[in-house]
Amino acid sequence: MMEILTFANNKEAKRFKPIILAIYFFFCFDKGFMKILIILFFAIYLPTTKAEEFFNNKVQVEKKGDNIFLKGSDCNVLDKEAKALAEWTKKIKENPNAPEKCTCVGSVCKKRVTAILPKIVNSTQFVKPQISGPNCWNASLVASKIIPQLRYSTAQEMDFWVNSPLCKEKKSSAALAPGDLIAIVHKTEGQYHGFINISENLSFSKNGFDTENPYTLQDPKNVFKTYDVKPECERTDNPGKCVTYAKYYSCMTMEEYRQVRGSQDKELKDAIKSIGVLECSLTRSLFTLDPSDTVDNIILMNIEVLNEMISDVYLGKKFKPEDAVLWEGLYYQIGAITQQAQLKNTVGM
C-alpha cells in the first residue's frame, strides 16, 4: 500500500493520450480499501508537470504514432542508450531488430528505437490506464516477465517475487545490467516502489496507481527524487539512516523458471490457465473503458471461486514441495486481482 501513500507526492504529465489498441492486442472492502479511496480522492486534485520533466538534458523520449525515438544532442550517447534498451529486450527473451542510425538536424539528434524495445514499452509508453489500479510494482513485475498482465499489484506480491527463487539480489559491488529490477524500500513500511533499470539516463516506471500516471521510460534520478531516495541511498548495502533506499535484483522470467522447475500438477496448470483468462479480461477492461457491469460481476464471481480454491491449497499446504513457489505466487496473484476488481467496481471511471 505504500506506493498509494507515496502517490500524493507524485507529479505526472497530462498531455499524452493512451494508445488503447496497443494495449488491447498486447494484453489479451477490506480494512485498507477505504484508505485507497480517501487517498485517491485527494490525489486527483494534485498539480501535474510536463512530460519533459521525466527526462534529463542528455536523453529524452518522443513518441510519434507507433514510433518511439530517443532525442538528444549527441549520437554517441543515444547509441549507447539504444544498446542498453536492446540488452533489456534480450534479457526477457524477446528479439530486438537491428538498430537504426542516429541522425542530427542542427543540434538536435534523434534515433528511432521502436524495433529494439521490449513489447511492454512499445505498447505502454506514455499510456495511462482508464481505471485506477495498475501501479509500479505490477509494471516492474510485468516488465520482468514474472507476471503476465497489467493491473494492481500489492506490496506483498512484489515482496514475494523479489525474494523468490526467480530473483537474486545484487550487492552494491555488483555491476548493474539493463533489465534489473529495482525495489525502493521504506525502512519501516517495506516495499515502496518498483521500476526497471536500463542505464544511468533511462529506466522504466509507472509512478503511481492513478489514471494520471503514465507508463514511461524516464531518468532514474526522477524516480529516486519522486520517492525521496537520497543519492547516498540509491546504491547501498547498509541503508543505516536512509528512510527510503534501493535494492537491486536480477530476475529470470516465469517462462525460464517453469522450464527449469516444470510441474506435472494438473490442478496447478488448470488454476494458472483459469486465472490467466480472467486476468486478461480484467486488464482489458482497465484500458478500454468497458462499462459492462455484467462482465465485471462474472469476473468477480469467478475470482472469488478461484480465490477460495487457491487459498485452500496454499494455506493447507496441499501441494508438492517443488510446486510451492508457483502455488504461493498464485495466492498473491489472486489476492491482488481481487483488490483490482474491487477498486475498479468501487471507484469506477
C-alpha positions in Angstrom: 0.0 0.0 0.0 3.0 2.4 0.4 3.0 3.1 -3.3 -0.5 4.6 -3.0 0.5 6.7 0.0 3.5 7.9 -1.9 1.4 8.9 -4.9 0.3 12.1 -3.1 3.8 13.4 -3.7 4.0 12.4 -7.4 3.9 14.6 -10.5 2.8 13.4 -13.9 2.3 14.6 -17.4 -1.2 15.3 -18.7 -0.6 16.0 -22.4 -0.3 12.4 -23.6 -3.3 10.2 -24.6 -3.3 6.4 -24.2 -2.8 4.1 -27.2 -5.8 1.8 -26.4 -5.5 -0.6 -29.4 -1.8 -1.3 -28.5 -2.9 -2.4 -25.0 -5.8 -4.4 -26.4 -3.6 -6.5 -28.6 -0.7 -6.9 -26.2 -2.7 -7.9 -23.1 -5.3 -10.4 -24.1 -14.0 -3.9 1.3 -11.1 -4.9 3.3 -9.9 -2.6 6.1 -7.3 -0.9 4.0 -9.5 -0.4 1.0 -11.3 2.7 2.2 -7.8 4.3 2.7 -7.3 3.8 -1.1 -10.4 5.7 -1.9 -9.7 8.5 0.5 -6.2 9.0 -0.8 -7.4 8.7 -4.4 -10.0 11.5 -3.7 -7.2 13.9 -2.7 -4.7 12.7 -5.2 -6.7 13.6 -8.3 -6.6 17.3 -7.4 -2.8 17.4 -7.2 -0.8 19.5 -9.8 1.0 17.8 -12.6 4.1 18.5 -14.6 5.2 18.5 -18.2 6.4 15.2 -19.7 9.8 16.7 -20.4 10.4 16.6 -16.6 10.6 12.8 -16.8 14.0 13.2 -18.6 17.4 14.8 -18.3 19.2 17.0 -20.8 21.1 14.1 -22.3 18.3 11.8 -23.3 14.6 12.4 -24.0 11.9 10.1 -25.3 9.5 11.1 -28.0 6.6 9.1 -29.4 5.1 9.8 -32.8 2.3 7.5 -33.9 3.6 4.0 -33.4 7.3 5.0 -33.4 9.4 5.8 -30.3 12.6 7.9 -30.6 15.4 8.9 -28.4 16.3 12.5 -28.7 19.4 14.5 -27.5 22.4 16.4 -28.7 24.9 13.6 -29.0 24.5 10.5 -31.2 27.2 8.6 -29.2 25.0 9.0 -26.1 21.8 7.9 -27.9 23.6 4.9 -29.5 24.7 3.8 -26.0 21.2 4.1 -24.6 19.8 2.2 -27.6 22.2 -0.6 -26.9 21.1 -0.8 -23.3 17.5 -1.0 -24.3 18.3 -3.8 -26.7 20.1 -5.7 -24.0 17.0 -5.4 -21.8 14.9 -6.8 -24.6 17.2 -9.8 -25.0 17.2 -10.4 -21.2 13.5 -11.0 -21.2 13.8 -13.4 -24.2 12.5 -11.1 -26.9 14.3 -10.5 -30.2 15.3 -6.9 -31.0 15.9 -6.0 -34.6 19.0 -4.3 -35.9 19.3 -0.7 -34.5 18.7 2.2 -36.8 21.1 5.0 -37.5 21.1 8.2 -35.4 20.6 11.4 -37.4 21.0 15.0 -36.4 19.5 18.2 -37.7 21.5 21.1 -36.3 22.0 20.5 -32.6 19.1 18.0 -32.3 19.8 14.3 -32.8 17.2 11.5 -33.0 17.4 7.7 -33.1 14.3 5.6 -33.7 14.3 2.7 -31.2 10.9 1.1 -31.9 12.3 -2.1 -33.3 14.7 -2.8 -30.4 12.3 -2.1 -27.4 10.6 -4.6 -25.2 7.0 -5.1 -26.2 5.7 -3.6 -23.0 7.4 -0.3 -23.8 6.1 -0.1 -27.3 2.6 -0.9 -26.0 2.6 1.4 -23.0 5.0 4.3 -23.5 3.1 7.5 -22.3 -0.1 5.4 -21.9 -2.4 5.9 -19.0 -5.0 3.4 -17.8 -8.6 4.3 -17.9 -9.2 2.9 -14.5 -7.1 3.4 -11.4 -5.1 0.4 -10.1 -2.2 -0.5 -12.4 0.9 0.5 -10.4 4.6 0.4 -10.1 5.0 -3.0 -8.5 2.9 -4.5 -11.2 4.7 -2.7 -14.0 8.1 -3.8 -12.8 7.0 -7.5 -12.4 5.3 -7.5 -15.9 8.3 -5.8 -17.4 10.5 -8.6 -15.9 8.0 -11.2 -17.3 7.4 -12.7 -13.9 3.6 -12.0 -14.1 1.7 -11.5 -17.3 -0.9 -8.7 -17.0 -1.1 -5.0 -16.2 -3.2 -4.4 -13.1 -2.9 -3.5 -9.4 -0.2 -5.4 -7.5 0.1 -5.5 -3.8 3.2 -4.8 -1.8 3.0 -8.5 -0.7 3.0 -9.7 -4.2 6.1 -7.6 -5.0 7.9 -8.7 -1.9 7.2 -12.3 -2.6 8.6 -12.3 -6.1 11.8 -10.3 -5.4 12.5 -12.8 -2.6 11.6 -15.9 -4.6 14.0 -18.2 -6.4 13.2 -16.2 -9.6 15.2 -13.2 -8.4 18.7 -12.8 -6.9 19.6 -9.6 -5.1 22.7 -7.7 -6.3 25.0 -6.1 -3.8 26.4 -2.7 -4.3 29.7 -4.1 -5.7 27.9 -6.0 -8.5 27.6 -4.4 -11.9 24.1 -3.5 -12.9 22.5 -4.7 -16.1 19.7 -3.4 -18.3 16.5 -5.1 -17.1 17.5 -5.4 -13.5 14.5 -4.8 -11.2 14.9 -2.0 -8.6 12.8 -2.1 -5.5 12.6 1.1 -3.4 12.1 0.1 0.2 10.9 2.2 3.2 12.8 1.4 6.4 9.5 0.9 8.4 6.9 0.2 5.8 8.7 -2.2 3.4 8.0 -2.2 -0.3 7.6 1.4 -1.6 8.1 1.4 -5.3 9.4 -0.8 -8.1 10.9 0.0 -11.5 13.3 -1.3 -14.2 17.0 -0.3 -14.5 18.2 0.4 -18.0 21.1 2.9 -17.7 22.2 6.0 -15.8 19.9 8.0 -18.1 16.9 5.7 -18.5 14.6 3.5 -16.5 11.1 2.2 -17.0 8.4 3.1 -14.4 4.8 3.9 -13.6 4.9 6.3 -10.7 1.6 5.7 -9.0 -1.6 3.8 -9.4 -3.9 6.6 -10.7 -5.2 7.2 -14.2 -2.9 10.3 -14.5 0.2 8.3 -14.0 1.6 7.1 -17.4 3.9 4.2 -18.1 7.1 5.7 -19.4 10.9 5.5 -19.9 12.4 8.1 -17.6 15.5 9.3 -15.9 16.1 7.1 -12.9 17.1 10.2 -10.9 13.5 11.4 -11.4 12.2 8.2 -9.9 14.5 8.4 -6.9 13.5 12.0 -6.4 9.8 11.2 -6.6 10.2 8.6 -3.9 12.5 10.6 -1.7 15.6 8.4 -2.1 18.7 10.4 -1.3 21.8 10.0 -3.6 23.7 8.1 -0.9 20.7 5.7 -0.5 20.4 4.8 -4.2 23.1 2.0 -4.0 24.0 0.8 -0.6 24.3 -2.4 1.4 24.0 -0.6 4.7 20.9 1.8 4.5 21.5 3.0 8.0 19.8 6.4 8.3 18.1 6.1 4.9 14.4 6.4 5.2 14.0 5.0 1.7 16.6 3.1 -0.2 17.0 1.0 -3.3 17.6 -2.7 -3.7 18.5 -4.3 -7.0 17.6 -7.7 -8.4 18.5 -9.9 -11.4 15.4 -11.9 -12.2 14.6 -14.8 -14.6 11.3 -14.8 -16.4 8.5 -17.0 -15.3 8.9 -19.0 -18.6 12.6 -19.7 -17.7 11.6 -20.8 -14.2 8.9 -23.1 -15.5 11.4 -24.7 -17.9 13.7 -25.5 -15.0 11.0 -26.4 -12.5 8.3 -27.7 -14.7 5.3 -29.0 -12.8 3.1 -32.0 -13.6 0.4 -31.0 -11.2 -2.8 -30.8 -13.3 -4.7 -28.8 -10.7 -1.9 -26.2 -10.7 -1.9 -26.0 -14.5 -5.7 -25.6 -14.6 -5.5 -22.8 -11.9 -2.9 -20.9 -13.9 -4.9 -21.2 -17.1 -8.2 -20.1 -15.4 -6.6 -17.1 -13.7 -4.9 -16.1 -17.0 -8.3 -15.9 -18.8 -9.9 -13.8 -16.0 -6.9 -11.6 -15.5 -6.7 -10.9 -19.3 -10.4 -9.8 -19.3 -9.9 -7.6 -16.2 -6.8 -6.0 -17.7 -8.5 -5.2 -20.9 -11.4 -3.5 -19.0 -8.8 -1.2 -17.3 -7.6 0.2 -20.6 -10.7 0.1 -22.8 -13.4 1.8 -20.8 -15.7 -1.2 -20.9 -18.6 -0.2 -18.7 -20.2 -3.6 -18.7 -21.3 -4.4 -15.1 -22.3 -7.9 -16.2 -18.8 -8.7 -17.3 -17.4 -7.3 -14.1 -19.8 -9.4 -12.0 -18.8 -12.5 -13.9 -15.1 -11.8 -13.3 -15.7 -11.1 -9.6 -17.7 -14.3 -9.1 -15.0 -16.4 -10.8 -12.2 -14.7 -9.0 -14.0 -15.5 -5.7 -14.2 -19.2 -6.6 -10.6 -19.3 -7.6 -9.5 -17.4 -4.5 -11.2 -19.9 -2.3 -9.7 -22.9 -4.2 -6.1 -21.5 -4.3 -6.2 -20.3 -0.6 -7.4 -23.8 0.4 -4.5 -25.5 -1.5 -1.8 -23.0 -0.4 -2.8 -22.4 3.2 -3.5 -26.1 3.7 -0.1 -26.9 2.0 -1.9 -29.4 -0.3 0.9 -29.3 -2.9 4.2 -31.0 -3.7 7.3 -29.1 -2.3 8.6 -28.4 -5.8 5.4 -26.6 -6.7 5.4 -24.3 -3.6 6.7 -21.2 -5.4 4.1 -21.4 -8.1 1.2 -22.0 -5.7 2.3 -19.2 -3.4 2.7 -16.9 -6.4 -0.9 -17.7 -7.4 -2.0 -17.0 -3.9 -0.6 -13.4 -4.0 -1.7 -13.1 -7.6 -5.4 -13.8 -7.0 -5.3 -11.6 -3.9 -4.1 -8.6 -6.0 -6.5 -9.4 -8.8 -9.3 -9.3 -6.2 -8.2 -5.9 -5.0 -8.0 -4.6 -8.5 -11.6 -5.8 -9.3 -12.9 -4.2 -6.1 -11.1 -1.0 -6.9 -12.5 -0.9 -10.4 -16.1 -1.5 -9.2 -15.9 0.9 -6.3 -14.0 3.9 -7.9 -15.3 3.4 -11.4 -14.1 5.8 -14.0 
